[in-house]
Amino acid sequence: MTRTDIHVHVAPALDSKTAATLSGASVDSDGRIQIDGRQVGPAKLYDVPALEAYLAAAGLDHAIVSLPPPFYRQQLSVDEARAWVRAVNDGILARIGEHPALTALVYLPLEHPELAVEEYQRTRSQKRFVGATAAAGGRSALGTDPRLVPLWEALDADGAALLLHPGTSPDHRLDDFYLSNLLGNPSETTVSVAHLALGGVLQRYPDMQVVLVHCGGTLPAIVGRWERGAETHRPGLEDLAESPRESIRRLYVDCLAHDPAVVDLAVGIFGEEHILLGSDWPFPMGTDDPIALIQHLDGEFVERVATDNPAKVFPAIKSTLSRAG
């Protein structure tokens, strides 16, 4: 069985000619990308052999790679974003090339819902893309925004996976102490999911497979409060056919919690079949050994998290890897 890490980042491969046509972007002589004059790193984002070495050392066979947040550029205008998103998605495929251990997620700019639909349709038949990714929070439109309905319908019709990765929090109180990451990232994920769950989006589009990183952010600790709010009919909460807890069990989360007790909580909240391996490689807030995060649980569960669960969420993995092999 194929052991898969679903939360791995690489930088797109851009040549200097392409970069020159994109607002605020350039490419160094070593192929590293600069955005608005700042080099985007770490260096391993550009190093596929280093990624393959990580997989081998971690006892894994396959990684699903996605664009990291420094490349989201949610502040771009729709016309600038169209050119940028096309370039980085094509660049992600160029980066992984024909490496048989790698597949990818197409990046969708939810701050421009119509463009997100357009880009999904453009890349829908590209076999190396086994799902999509987008920014949770940041400047993204909320999940209940009617402009996102065509995207939810398309993902639902395809039974496709959408991995939500937190965008940069707009809360300037988090500028100190690295809180934009330490607190902002899990909070942005939770706010995003609140709109999907409490707004009935997860219920209306049951075949869209939504995946959360960082073990669901603060969601495992807060869903009980949502449940209580629904039970007591708090103002603004609709009476949905599904309770918040039932809707949340539709979600999949990776195991990147940095605390075994939180992993155990996530297993109870989401269910054993909804936990996935995720490392956040190669960022410092990630891990070089995602299996170690769940090693305290029984071996059968560990193997299911590494093999069966990702194959269920990303069914295109099997056929794509078979063709690559």
Disulfide bonds with the S-S distance in Angstrom:
none
